[in-house]
Amino acid sequence: MTKKRQHRSAEFKFRLALEAAKEQKTLSQLASEYEVHPTQITQWKKQLLDGGSSLFGRQHVREQQAQTAREAELFEQIGRLQMELAWVKKKVDRFG
């Protein structure tokens, strides 16, 4: 029987990759302890080490600010569309 594919949370991946980066336990020990393939741990560790510098860079802050601005714009548009929809429904009720 095949094993069902497991989806791990980002927090789990981060903690496991950080533990692998500390190198206090071998990959085999971590793999058996958390029931994850050693190759997967190596990939997560590589992603952590490659992308870790972006967490402290200015680019990350700019991306967050841009995301916040985009979200505010979208919420504003949603509110506007809801008002227009309510207005149209009100007009339809008068004639229908």
Secondary structure, DSSP 8 states (H G I E B T S, - for coil): ---------HHHHHHHHHHHHHTSS-HHHHHHHHT--HHHHHHHHHHHHHHGGGGSSHHHHHHHHHHHHHHHHHHHHHHHHHHHHHHHHHHHHHH-
